[in-house]
């Protein structure tokens, strides 16, 4: 997914973090919402906001707020991140007796 306009958002369980991807060596995150997987590139600001969030145990909403100007006058992409941690009811790899 590419965040293009303010208000673009993705929601789901954070399931993957791949550092140093693409031309700019950015991190790619993947979230799962139902059967849908959505991946997106991050920037330093988004990396800081997602730092320490446990894969498979954190639901996130990442909303693109648009381009902002920093103190130096340089433009950057701004994001709002909401999250909640949870314990999965069961692990996919665990045997289950029915």
Sine and cosine of phi, psi and omega as CSV:
sin_phi,cos_phi,sin_psi,cos_psi,sin_omega,cos_omega
0.00,0.00,0.63,-0.78,0.08,-1.00
-0.91,-0.41,0.83,-0.57,0.06,-1.00
-0.97,0.23,0.91,-0.42,-0.09,-1.00
-0.91,-0.41,-0.61,0.79,-0.03,-1.00
-0.77,-0.64,0.46,-0.89,0.02,-1.00
-0.82,0.57,0.70,-0.71,-0.02,-1.00
0.98,-0.19,-0.30,0.95,0.09,-1.00
-0.86,0.51,0.70,-0.71,-0.02,-1.00
-0.54,-0.84,0.34,-0.94,0.09,-1.00
-0.72,-0.69,0.62,-0.79,-0.01,-1.00
-0.69,-0.72,0.64,-0.77,0.07,-1.00
0.31,-0.95,-0.14,-0.99,0.02,-1.00
-1.00,0.05,0.81,-0.59,0.02,-1.00
-0.93,0.36,0.91,-0.42,-0.08,-1.00
-0.88,-0.48,-0.25,0.97,-0.05,-1.00
-0.49,-0.87,0.58,-0.81,0.05,-1.00
-0.68,-0.73,0.90,-0.43,0.01,-1.00
-0.88,-0.47,0.96,-0.29,-0.01,-1.00
-0.97,0.23,0.34,-0.94,0.13,-0.99
0.81,0.58,0.82,0.57,0.01,-1.00
-0.95,-0.31,0.49,-0.87,0.11,-0.99
0.96,0.29,-0.10,-1.00,-0.06,-1.00
-0.88,0.47,-0.55,0.84,-0.07,-1.00
-0.99,-0.16,0.14,0.99,0.03,-1.00
0.82,0.57,0.69,0.72,0.01,-1.00
-1.00,0.03,0.27,-0.96,0.09,-1.00
-1.00,0.10,0.66,-0.75,0.11,-0.99
-0.94,-0.34,0.80,-0.60,0.04,-1.00
-0.96,-0.30,0.53,-0.85,0.09,-1.00
-0.80,-0.60,0.73,-0.69,0.09,-1.00
-0.87,-0.50,0.49,-0.87,0.00,-1.00
-0.89,-0.46,0.79,-0.62,0.06,-1.00
-0.77,-0.64,0.97,-0.23,-0.11,-0.99
0.92,0.40,-0.83,-0.56,0.03,-1.00
-1.00,-0.08,0.05,1.00,-0.09,-1.00
-0.99,-0.15,0.78,-0.63,0.11,-0.99
-0.97,-0.26,0.73,-0.68,0.03,-1.00
-0.78,-0.63,0.81,-0.59,0.03,-1.00
-0.93,-0.38,0.51,-0.86,0.01,-1.00
-0.46,-0.89,0.53,-0.85,0.09,-1.00
-0.98,0.19,0.49,-0.87,0.02,-1.00
-0.91,-0.41,0.10,-0.99,0.20,-0.98
-0.83,-0.55,-0.03,-1.00,-0.04,-1.00
-0.87,0.50,-0.65,0.76,0.00,-1.00
-0.89,0.46,-0.72,0.69,0.00,-1.00
-0.92,0.39,-0.62,0.78,0.08,-1.00
-0.85,0.53,-0.70,0.72,0.01,-1.00
-0.88,0.47,-0.63,0.77,-0.03,-1.00
-0.96,0.29,-0.43,0.90,0.00,-1.00
-0.99,-0.16,-0.06,1.00,-0.01,-1.00
-0.85,0.52,0.72,-0.69,0.07,-1.00
0.99,0.14,-0.05,1.00,0.02,-1.00
-0.97,0.22,0.79,-0.62,-0.08,-1.00
-0.97,0.25,0.77,-0.64,0.05,-1.00
-0.91,0.41,0.69,-0.72,0.01,-1.00
0.98,0.22,-0.08,1.00,-0.04,-1.00
-0.76,-0.65,0.22,0.98,-0.02,-1.00
-0.70,-0.72,0.82,-0.57,0.13,-0.99
-1.00,-0.09,0.73,-0.69,-0.05,-1.00
-0.80,-0.60,0.45,-0.89,0.25,-0.97
-0.82,-0.57,0.88,-0.47,0.03,-1.00
-0.93,-0.36,0.87,-0.49,-0.02,-1.00
-0.88,-0.47,0.77,-0.64,0.05,-1.00
-0.98,0.18,0.84,-0.54,-0.02,-1.00
-1.00,-0.05,-0.13,0.99,-0.01,-1.00
0.95,-0.30,-0.09,-1.00,0.01,-1.00
-1.00,0.08,0.69,-0.73,0.04,-1.00
-0.81,-0.58,0.33,-0.94,0.08,-1.00
-0.97,-0.24,0.77,-0.64,0.05,-1.00
-0.99,0.17,0.03,-1.00,-0.01,-1.00
-0.87,0.50,-0.51,0.86,-0.01,-1.00
-0.99,0.16,-0.11,0.99,-0.04,-1.00
1.00,-0.04,-0.08,1.00,0.00,-1.00
-0.98,0.18,0.65,-0.76,0.03,-1.00
-0.99,0.14,0.56,-0.83,0.08,-1.00
-0.57,-0.82,0.34,-0.94,0.06,-1.00
-1.00,0.07,0.81,-0.58,-0.03,-1.00
-0.97,-0.24,0.57,-0.82,-0.04,-1.00
-0.70,-0.71,0.51,-0.86,0.19,-0.98
-0.94,-0.34,0.74,-0.67,0.01,-1.00
-0.84,-0.55,0.82,-0.58,0.14,-0.99
-0.91,-0.41,0.56,-0.83,-0.01,-1.00
-0.45,-0.89,0.36,-0.93,0.16,-0.99
-0.57,-0.82,0.65,-0.76,0.03,-1.00
-1.00,-0.07,0.48,-0.88,0.02,-1.00
-0.46,-0.89,0.27,-0.96,0.10,-1.00
-0.98,-0.21,0.83,-0.55,0.03,-1.00
-0.87,0.50,0.53,-0.85,0.00,-1.00
-0.93,0.38,-0.56,0.83,0.09,-1.00
-0.38,-0.92,0.41,-0.91,0.02,-1.00
-1.00,0.03,0.61,-0.80,0.01,-1.00
-0.86,0.51,-0.53,0.85,-0.09,-1.00
-1.00,0.06,-0.18,0.98,-0.07,-1.00
-0.99,0.17,0.67,-0.74,0.09,-1.00
-0.94,0.34,0.62,-0.79,-0.02,-1.00
-0.83,-0.56,0.77,-0.64,0.09,-1.00
-1.00,-0.04,0.81,-0.59,0.06,-1.00
-0.93,-0.36,0.00,0.00,0.00,0.00
